[in-house]
Amino acid sequence: MQRRWAQGSKLEHVAETVHGEEVEKHVPEYYEHSIWPALIAFATGIALTGLFMAFKGLIVPAGLLMMLSFAVVLIGFLYSDTRNWSSVVSKSFGRIPRDSIIGAFPVDINLTIQLIILTELLLFGGAFGMYFAIREQFTIWPPVGAPILDDFIPRIQTLILISSSVLIEWAVWQLKQGRITAFKAGLIGTTILGSLFPVLQFGFEWPHLILNGILTPATGFTGASFFLLTGIHGAHVVAGLMAYAFVIIRAFMGQYSAKNYGFVEATSTYWHFVHIIWLFLFALLWQGSRILG
Amino acid sequence: MKLGDFGIFVIFAAVYAAGTLGLPKISFMAYQIRIGEIPSAFVALFGMPAVLGLTLGQFIANLGLESKPIAFLSPVFSFVGLLAIYYTRKMSTLAGCIAYIVITGLWLSVMLPIVRPEVSTSQAAISAFAEQFITVIVGYLAYLVAARSLGKPGQTSGPQ
């Protein structure tokens, strides 16, 4: 079993020069001990704190300095790391053997997707927390003058997401049964269905609301929260579609099988998560605009 | 719940929430029939992910339908009812469905007059039990059809 495909250029050299059992037992991966994710996360926190301080006029120079520190970390990361990206991507695409017993990704994908879902929960939890905290300030809900939103397009979007969730679940099941053609068909169907979602949102729903003056980001709290929440969610849908495009390419390269489906399952889990967030948005922003509290 | 069960969980939540919020409302006496409750019997086939999914789906649906805080206790009673279906699935799914109807019907009989003061307790009880009976039994019949093709309870947790 070869694991060379996961490494960057430095360790690729080690893998190619050392032969025999030792290579098969373990080859350290290039990203295993990288300091950059933690450093960037820390710098992001510092930058956001600085942004808050600068906007609030608390200690403006210190705030700007904190934001600058984030830029320095980002430049350092890009300078030191981007040289390996093309190598890593090409190896990731090209060197996974067919019917490999190793996972579809060189790390414990369950832990990875659990961490991703956790961060997404924190993000959307914060956004919904903001929404409810401000909504509580209103004595009448919906606020006076807030429009009752037509839910025709969101209903179609909900149907699309349910269909795509069922389809990808079916596709993953087919893959686990070893039916690759059915899996590919389900995967493509899911992606096509999913693609309709941002088309409806950014091509029809948003222009309809903004151009007709029904709801804009400047329409008080309801407008601002609507476009913030649906915008963040829409971006996540697009990210999910990009992941599916990646999965499709690898599927047609023969890199998935009944024993090798970790990345597909992780992508479907992310998609399901995006779906469930949409249900909250549909209930709160469209249906919730009809009930009086 | 395993990571692979997450899809089942979400699909059941979506079916409940979207079935209740997105489909046309069907009124029955004092209560509105919730189409999303039809898949309750499928808990016997799909297990705990379906229990949790339907419970979350009901919570989400209440976000879009109800304004009184007491209505948000409904998912707790539904959860207990769904657990009854889940734990009786190997003996009798029908018995579990009847337990579900009793638990949720009793709760709705108490809650409806509070949420809608114009509805009397007797009227609420009759409509709640009738509505729950209709939706759950329709779901049970669909379950019987599905069980023939998917296998007996406890032998499968559905396509994963």
Interface residues (C-beta under 8 A of the other chain):
Chain A: N110 I113 Q114 W141 D151 R155 T158 L159 L161 I162 S165 V166 I168 E169 W170 V172 W173 K176 E265 S268 T269 H272 F273 H275 I276 L279 F280 F282 A283 L284 W286 Q287 G288 R290 I291 L292 G293
Chain B: L3 G4 F6 G7 I8 F9 V10 I11 A13 A14 V15 A17 A18 L21 G22 L56 G57 I60 A61 L63 G64 L65 E66 S67 P159 Q160
